[in-house]
Amino acid sequence: MTASAHYSIHHQLFDLPHLTPGKRRRHIKGVLLLVHKGSGLLQLGRQHVPLTRGEGAFLPADTLFAWHALAGSRVSRIELSCRLTQPQQAGRFYPTELLAAITGKLARWQGEQTWQGPYGRLCRALHDELPAQQLLPFEAMAELPARVAANPAGFTLADNEQEDFRALFGCDAGNWQRQYALLQMLRELPKAADPDALAKAHGFASFPQFEQDCRHWLGSPCHSRGKNS
């Protein structure tokens, strides 16, 4: 952990080649997520809300949530101390050009992360721009993401929608649904009496195929993930 973690505003970039399941927990700080590339799923209760390229979300302190990053995603996570003025409600947003530019510069930052230098000034500028973001209900989605959210395991696309899906979600629909099935399987596996039946219920040919998909998408065997997801 660097000293920057103790600043009132802390930026982290997650550039993830693999599917990275999150853990549901409450955070003592406000959390801003902004997707630069690919997509992920924001878990709020039983709801899984897709966030796609160019979208953001704000979660006030003490919000119970998990962020599941899909393979190939690039996401900024900014934590804001409760001492700072910030929204008190959760919501999705499309960042203003200025906020997107500031966050993009922080994501590319290669210099020293000192609060007194340019890095700190960028963080403070980001906070100054936060009130200009129009927070929307998480259900307020464009037509294509709304269809995905309504039926993540079973949505279908017309041929002319495939390119739009890849541009937004960072992969084709089949690969997105395989990753979603893995997340659901990992969540239910610790309590499963019949892992093979569970695998088939989530669209895998068998439990060994699920294990193979774990190695492909997670980059590790499923037994190291299933107990903690």
N, C-alpha and C positions, 0 to 999 in steps of 0.2 A: 504494500500500500504506500502510495506517495503522499507527501505533505498536502498535495492539492485536494486529497479526499476530505480534508478538514476545512476547506474553504466553504463559504456560504453557498456558492454555486460550483458544482462539480460536473464536468463533462466527461463521458466515456464513449468511445467508439467501439462497436462490436461488428467485426467483419468476419462472418461465420461461414465456413465451407460446408458445415454439416447441420442437420436438424438439431436444435438445441432446446430440449424441453425445459420449461421454467418450473418454479415452485410457488404455489400460492402462499403469500404472506403479506403482512401489513408493513408499510414502510414509515419511518419516522419523519421523512422528508417528502415534499412534493416531487413527483416524477414526471418529466416530460420525455416522451418518445417521439422520434422523427425518423421515418423510414427513407433512407437514401436509395436503396436498391432492394429488389425482392419483396418479401412480405413476411408476415407473422400473424399469430393469433393472440389476441388479448383475452384472457379468461377472467370473466367477472361472474362469480357464482357459477351457474351451469351454462352460462352463455359464452360462446367462443366468437369473438368479433374479429373479422379479418381487417388488418391494416396493410395497405399496399403502398407501392412506391409514391412518394410525394405527400403522404398523409402523416399526421401526427396525432398524439393523444396526450391529454394531461390527466394525471391521477393525484388528487390532493393527498396530503399526509393522512395516514391511517386507513387508506383504501385497501381492501383485500383484493389482490389480483395476482395473476401470473402472466408472464410474457413468454410465449413459445416462438422462438425464431426459426423460420424455415431455412433449409439449406440454400446458401448463396445470398443470404440477406446481409445488408449493411445498414446498421441502425445507430443513431445517436441517442444516448440516454443522459439526460441532464437532471441532477438532483438539486433541489432548492430548499435551503434551510427554512424552517417554520418562522424564523425571525423576519423573513422577507415577505413583502406583500405579494400575494399570488391568488389565483382563482380558488374558490372554496368548493366548486363542483367539478366532477369529472366530465370529460367529453372528448370527442374527436375534433380535429380541425385541419384545414388546409392552410399551411403557413403563409404568411405574407412574404413578399419577395425579400424583404429585409431580414426577417427571421430565418428564412431558408438560406440566404447568403451567409449570415453569421454562423449558423449551425454547420453549413458546408465548410466554412473556413476552419472552424474548430475540429471538424472531422479530418481535415487534411493537415492539422497542426503538427509540425515537426520540432518546434523550438521548445524552450524551457517553459514549464507551466507554473509561472509565478503570478501571484495575485497582484503584485505591484506593476507588472509589465504589460505588454500587449495582450497576453492571454487573459489576464484578469479584466482588462478593459473590454475585451470581446464578450466575456461572460456577463459583465455588468450591462453591456449593450443589449445582450439577449434578454436579460431580465426587464430592461426598459421597454422592449418590444412586446413582451408577453401580453400586456393588456390589450394590444391591438388584435389578438387572435380571437376569432369568433368560434367559441366552443359550441359544438352541435351535439345533440343526443347521439349515442353510439348507434342507434337504429337508423340514423339519417345517412344512408349510403346511396351511392349511384346504383343504377339498375343491376349491373353485372355483379358487383360485390354483394348486393342484397340477396340475389339468388343463391350465391355461394353460402352466405350466412344462414339462409333459410333451410338449406339441405346440404351440408358440407360433404356428406358421404355419397350423395346420390344426384347432385346436379349434373345436367348435361349441357353441352354447348353445340350450337350450329357451327358449321365449317367456317363461316365468316366471322365467328367470334373468337376463334382460337388465337389469332394474332393479338387481339386486344387483351385477352387473358394473359398471355405471356408478357406483354408489355407492363401490365399492372402487377402481376403476381410473381414474375421472375422465373416461371417455369410453365410447362404445359399442364393442362387440367389433370391428366392422369397421374403425374408425379406429385402434384399438390394433394390429390386425394390419398395417395399412398402414404404421404407424410402425416396427413390428418388421421388415417387409420392407425398408424404407429402410435401417435399420441394417445388415442383412445385405448388402444390395446395396453400400452404401458401403464395407463391409469388404472385399468381394471385387473391387470395380471396378478398383482399381489394377493387378491382375494379369490382368484379363479380356482374352482375345483377341477375343471377340465380345460387346461390350456389349449389343447388342440381344438376343442369345440369353440372356445373363445376366438381363436385365430380365424377359424372358418366364418364365424359370425361377423368378423370385421373384414371379410373379403380375401383373406389369405388362403392359399390352397391347403396349408398345413402349418403346424407350429414351426417346423424347420424352415419353411419359407419366411415366416415372420422373423426368425433368428437371422436369416440371410439378409432380409431387408434392414434389420437393425445394424448389421455390420456395414451395409452400404450407406444408409442415410445418417446413422449416428456416428459412424466411424469407430464403433466398439460393440462388443457382444451385448445382448439384451439383458443378461442377468445383472450387469453392473448398473443398469438404468432402471429396470422395473421396480426395484425396491424403493427408489427414491423419488419416483415421479408422482 
